[in-house]
Structure formats: C-alpha cells, structure tokens
Amino acid sequence: MANWKEAVRRAFYPAYEARMLRTMPTGGLPKHIGVMLDGNRRWAKAVGADTAHGHRAGAANIEPLLGWSEEVGIEVVTLWLLSTDNLNRPAAELEPLLVIIEEAVLSLADQRRWRLHPVGALDLLPQRTAERLKEAEEATRDVDGMLVNIAVGYGGRQEIADAVRSILHEAAEAGTSLDELARTMSVELINDHLYTKGQPDPDLVIRTSGEQRLGGFLLWQSARSEFYFCEALWPDFRRVDFLRALRAYAQRERRFGA
C-alpha cells in the first residue's frame, strides 16, 4: 500500500506543483524568508537511523530549498542550522553535527550560486567551525546571487545582547556619555548593529516538524513577519510544502498594525 501511495504522489505532485506556480500571485511573494530546519533527529528515529544520519539528510535538503527560493525570486534566505542552546548538546552529537554543517556550507560556497553570510555568535563556536563559515563568506563575497544567511551558534537574545554591547563599545570609543547615548538610542541604531544589518526583515518565517514556536529565531527582525508551521520533518520537506507556505503567505492581508 505504501509503495502504491508513493507512486501516486510521484505522478501527481509535479503537475500539482506546476499548477501552484502558475497561479502564484508574483506580486505577493516574500523577499526574505527565514527557515527553521527542525526535525532531523525525529526523522532519524522514525527511519531507525542514528542522529548523524538525520542531520546529513537535513543538510542534503538545503540546496533544493535554495533552488526553489531562487526560482520564485526570493532575495534573502536565512537558514537556522544551529542555535546557541544546541551548543549544550553532548559532544558525541554536537561534534559530528558541526562537521556536517561545515561540509554543507562549504559545498554551497563551492557552487558560487549564492552569497553566504554567517550570522551568529561565532566566538562561541569551535575555532575550526568559525573559520569555515568565514571562508564560505569570503569565497562568495562577489557572487551576484541570492543572499543566504547561515545562522550557526545563533540565538535571538544573544544577537540583541551583542548589538547593545557593540553600541556601548562604539560610544565608549567615541567618548559619548551614557546620558547622550540614552537620548540617541533608537530602533534604527539597534537595527544597524544586528547580524543582519542592512538587510530587509523577513516577510515569512517557516518552521518544519509541527512545532509552533520561534525558539529565539530572529526575535527582533520577525516583529512583523508572517509565520507558517509545517508538519513535515525537515528532511521530508518538499517543494510542494514550500509552495504551500508561499501560497498561504500570499493569501494573507498584512496590515502592519493599521
């Protein structure tokens, strides 16, 4: 029965996806999407494999996602690969995961299709991982393609704390008093010190695996974002799931508090 259902899906979904693309309102698509790649460990457990296999299956699904995004004209994609909380996982899981992330990021860089930008507290990462992320950024700096933020060692609270710390350091170096800094503190000033400075905020945030919470992802930037929660575990996330997320976004009326 399962094989029969899979055969029907393979025959049906290409036509379904093509129809969704044709009917998608191009003027209502997001420019920046954030994606929480959640569910690798549960996927591995479901298929009777170890955790590393789940993370490798998840890494293999990143390139297709970027291709789908490129296809519909999305300008910025932010991928959350590892949170600051994840850094507390046992070394037996964390170390192989970091290697998988390094390999995945360098593979994306080698293609020179996308401009990669690491976002996160790189100082909290092992030196080798931080260096690989910086290498990928440097290798794609001149690529004229979609901007891809690689969120590794990322936490929304950590980002805001880092932004405030940077502002205080700059003020101290400039001889600015705390009273003067308090008078000039603004949303725009904090924006200019985030990991994503100079970028548009995400229009749409997608989380896979059925979880319906942010978990600290882009806390500041997502104040006006739309959210889409998908039941599929990340390694099973398909093009049709992606198109459904875009369709749901396009059908919403964004009022921005008005």
Buried (B, 14 or more C-beta within 10 A) or exposed (E): EEEEEEEEEEEEBEEEBEEBBEEBEEEBBBBBBBBBBBBBBBBBEEEEEEBBBBBBBBBEBBBEBBEBBBEBEBBBBBBBBBBBEBBEBEEEBBBBBBBBBBEBBBBBBEEBBBBBBBBBBBEBBBEEBBEBBEBBBEBBEEBEBBBBBBBBBBBBEBBBEBBBEBBBEEBEEEEBEEEEBEEEEEEEBBBEBBBBEEBEBBBBBBBBBEBEEBBBBBBBBBEEBBBBBBEBBBBBBBBBBBBBBBBBBBEEEEEEEE
